[in-house]
Amino acid sequence: MTATTPAPVAAPEMRTTPVRRPSPRLRAWARRAPLMPALVFMVVVTQLPFVATLVISFFDWNALYPKARHFTGFDNYQEVLTDADLRHSVWTTVLLTVGVVLASLVLGLLLALLLDRRFRGRGLVRTLLIAPFLVVPVAAALLWKHVLYNPEYGLLNGLLHYVGGPQPDWIANTPLLAVQASLVWQWTPFMMLILLAGLQSRDHEQVEAARVDGASDWQIFRHLTLPHLRRYLELGALLGSIYIVQNFDAVFTITSGGLGTANLPYTVYQSFYQAHENGLASAAGVLVVIGSIVIATFALRVVSSLFREEVSRA
């Protein structure tokens, strides 16, 4: 007998239904959806109060006479820019910011060059030098006002008394310098950290090659280190300016805005809480925000250029 094999049965055709892919717009919204709560929160917390401040700045609005409120256009801005006291506060803000930023950068650069070297206890020294930046601003101002500047029991006059020196009233004699010194003490660690990061990103082989060729430490610093740190110096100056131009704690705590130390943020506080001029204070606050935005724009450009340089090196 011959075995007969059954003929293969053809499998039924499988019909595949095309899978619908979501549209690019839908995929984009799916990626953005988790960010929406944070975006809404940011708008509610930051943008809506700023819009309200912007609207109030166009009104002559004294909180003591709410029924006399009326629209004045740009009169408040004109008064901010033409009033002698307000102009003086703007000039004080410039002096305070420039002095603190420059002094902090120089001291921060010196400390960064020190910490870039290897020595015993470098970690402990680095921690101690960073500590002033971690102190609450009001606490730092109180420390300088009472522990250092006090003419009766302050540390500075105590040291001068020990060596037979004079006993000056630091805040009364040099009020703006007293405020600047406290801010320099607090912001020097911030500059030091930025510049130390820049120093540690140098090409060490290039530095060693320069030493082999007979270059001195000053020549290496001038021709290699300083050009490399240019972007980091710009970043530190811009970020420091953003924060220091808005500083209120040191001026309020050390001098209470007196003796010619009232900067623009303190003037805004004085106009709003003491004179109850809501419109004028809002106009001054808007100008501070605009100035901060301009500085922040330059800071972001510097940061993006730093990232581009790091990517090009990689």
Phi, psi and omega in degrees: 000140179258129181282130179257128179268134181293144179294139181296138180270129181291132180289142179295144181294131178271120179270118180262126178271131181299136180277126179280123177267142180295150181293157178302325179294320179293319178296321179296317179293326178295325177287327183275341186302317179296340180272349185298316179301318179295322179294317178297317179299317181296319180296316182293320186280324187252312190282319180296316175299324179292320177297319178296319177296320179297319179293316181297329183295344179266009182241146167274100193227105173256127184296337179282340180229071186295332182285344179271010181293135178206159183284133181235000180071230183265018181297322179296319178294322178296321179292322178298320184276343183249340181293135185296317180294320179291321176297321178295323178294324176296315179296321177297320178298319179295313180298316181297314183292311183296315180298314182293317182294314181295313180297320179294322179294316181295310179295321178296323177294317178297317179292324178294320176297324177293314183285346177286344177273155179268125175205162183289133181084017182296323179296319179294317179297319179297318179296318180294324181286332179281336187307317181302329180289339181271354180283140177301134184306318179295319178296321178296318179295319177296323178299313180291323183293315188260321184279326185254314189273341186303126185290343183264315184232014181288155182293321182297312178291332176295318177294320178295322178295326180295325180262006178080027181268182180287169181238075185283158170267099191298318183288321181288324184278318182229073186294313182293321178294327178295319178293317181297320181298319179294323179287323176298318178301325184276329186261349177300318177300325179297313178296322180299318181295317179297313182289327176295322175297321177294320179296320182284351176263007178291160173277102185291333177294324178294321178294316179295323177296322178294322178294320178297324179285358175097014180287140178279171179298320180294320179294321177295318180294319185286318188260342181242307186290311185296315175299324178293326182275000185302313180296322180289325175295318177297318180296315178298319180295318182289314179295320177297321179295323180300318183278319186287329179294339178260009186293134179234327189298312185293317180295316181293320186281318187277313186241353185055033178076003181272177177060032177076023181253006182289111176271182186295317176301321178292324177295322175299315177299317181295319180291326186276311189268337181255314178271347179060027176271088184294318182294315181294317179295322179294320178297316177296321178295322177297320178296322176296318180296318180298316177298320179294322179295320179298314179295319181296326178298315176296321180297317179295324177295320178295317179298316179296323177293324175297317178297320180295322178295319180294321179294319179295326177291322180292000000 
